[in-house]
């Protein structure tokens, strides 16, 4: 759960892997986000270490139920990489996956960079 105004990593979103030089990787997340607010905006950041590599915004509200999140990013480089997803809510609290509190996270080697 992410509290208003505070960035927090989504549960179980962190992955560490060893990237091979010259390869391209795709990290993706999907799942449901729900909010305690009648109208809110959630900012989703995909991070490579501490660096934001993709950012998206999503309107969510408790009156509309949960919203479906999908975010992805392409990753290059070599050596140890840690990727994760962080969320910031502008109002109320935002939860990934409702009572289940998880999403689906994938990392794929998609070919030469």
C-alpha positions, 0 to 999 in steps of 0.5 A: 500500500502506498500512502498519499504523497509517499513513493513506495516500491510495489510488493515483490517488484524487485528483480536482480539479474546479470545482464549480458553486454549486447543484449536487450531486456524487457521488464514488465509489470501488470496488475490491479491498482485500487485507491481509497480516494474518490479521485486520484492519480498514481505515478508509476516509475520503473527503476533500474537501480535508483534511475527512473527508466520509464514513468506512467500515470494512471487515474484511479478511484474507489468509485470505479473500482480497481484499474489495470496497470501495465508498465514496461521498460527496456534495459541494456548494459551489462553486469548486475542489474536491479529493476523494480516498480515504485508508485506515488499517489497524490491522494488517499492510499493506493494498493496493488492487487487489492487484498492479494497485494501482488502483481505479475512481474516479468523479465525477458531477454528479447534479443540483440541490443 
